[in-house]
Amino acid sequence: MALRGQKSTLVITQFLFGIIMCLFLVIISLSSGTAAELQRFQHAAKEDGSLSVLVVGDWGRRGFYNQTEVALRMGIVGEELDIDFVISTGDNFYENGLTGVDDPAFQESFSNIYTAPSLQKQWYSVLGNHDYRGDVEAQLSPVLRKLDSKWLCLRSFIVDTEIAEFFFVDTTPFVDKYFKEKEGHVYDWSGIQPREAYLSNLLKDVDSALKNSNAKWKIVVGHHTMQSAGQHGNTKEIVTQLLPILKENNVDFYINGHDHCLQHISSLDSPIQFLTSGGGSKAWRGDVSWWNPKEMKLYYDGQGFMTAKITQSQVEIVFYDVFGNVLHKWATSKQLYSIA
Ligand SMILES: *[C@@H]1O[C@H](CO)[C@@H](O)[C@H](O)[C@H]1NC(C)=O
């Protein structure tokens, strides 16, 4: 009897010890500043395993500056390609984002513009610097998703289609000048303070999500340019902080807006393809710097958009102008059965 009593005391002690250890580990992981994982959305590819997406950026101008014409053409091409979803590279609402969830710009620049049946798919949007000049929480709010179910905008998140994984990264808070020389603009930094911790957690999250990805194709989407001959050029903060993570984790494409053009740069020092789709409305004619022609596959300083057709073995990207002319077509392939 005495022996049995001792045994059960031992079991209870071990049990309590286990609970205390678990609590201890939870507290350690909470306090070490490792942020939660990025929010993840599953979006199934087509039955044949392929996926088609359309990418547009820098668009919300109540239909002006050819936004409506680009939207019409997106609808036609979207139908032909049977697109699965739309990616918005940010600067969703000009000039200063949304004033709130009741801002009529949401309808005037989005719902009433992208009316084609083929565009009534899920949109996945990041925020641009102009969006940060308004009420950021409004764009992220589920209230807008109720008003128009195709809308979805978050700061940083993942869309997993199995063959391809899309990593959406909030690039605006990286850029020093928005904090230092504000040029009279007011930015809504309420959700990203303290900035240092926000950025370092975001980089950690992107790095670990990329490392854990088994997708055949890894595609990173952000608003700001990494390699660009356009007006803004390369965004030095993300070149130094984010690009090394992309290189280390074998990312295939970096897709952005910010420069109001269409552009494809094949960098000589990395297999990453740099794609700019920022031609959703107002374009900047003639605003281009010299770039090594060995790397520059396309620079178009007018309006338009991009599509990508993705299969296990190939990705084909196509850039279109406002008339639906194909400006540039480019494909890359990977062995069907490769390790990693
Ligand atoms: C609209 O697109 C056409 C064709 O590219 C161009 O000639 C015209 O200047 C554009 N209008 C605006 C306001 O950008």
The ligand as an SDF file (V2000), in Angstrom:
LIG
                    3D

 14 14  0  0  0  0  0  0  0  0999 V2000
   -4.9990   56.4000  -72.2610 C   0  0  0  0  0  0  0  0  0  0  0  0
   -4.3570   55.4580  -73.0730 O   0  0  0  0  0  0  0  0  0  0  0  0
   -4.0170   55.9200  -74.3730 C   0  0  0  0  0  0  0  0  0  0  0  0
   -3.3840   54.7780  -75.0870 C   0  0  0  0  0  0  0  0  0  0  0  0
   -2.2460   54.2930  -74.4470 O   0  0  0  0  0  0  0  0  0  0  0  0
   -3.0700   57.1030  -74.2950 C   0  0  0  0  0  0  0  0  0  0  0  0
   -2.8080   57.6080  -75.5830 O   0  0  0  0  0  0  0  0  0  0  0  0
   -3.6890   58.1750  -73.4180 C   0  0  0  0  0  0  0  0  0  0  0  0
   -2.7650   59.2150  -73.2410 O   0  0  0  0  0  0  0  0  0  0  0  0
   -4.0920   57.6020  -72.0700 C   0  0  0  0  0  0  0  0  0  0  0  0
   -4.7510   58.6050  -71.2680 N   0  0  0  0  0  0  0  0  0  0  0  0
   -4.3350   58.9190  -70.0500 C   0  0  0  0  0  0  0  0  0  0  0  0
   -5.1170   59.9830  -69.3630 C   0  0  0  0  0  0  0  0  0  0  0  0
   -3.3790   58.3970  -69.5030 O   0  0  0  0  0  0  0  0  0  0  0  0
  1  2  1  0
  1 10  1  0
  2  3  1  0
  3  4  1  0
  3  6  1  0
  4  5  1  0
  6  7  1  0
  6  8  1  0
  8  9  1  0
  8 10  1  0
 10 11  1  0
 11 12  1  0
 12 13  1  0
 12 14  2  0
M  END
$$$$
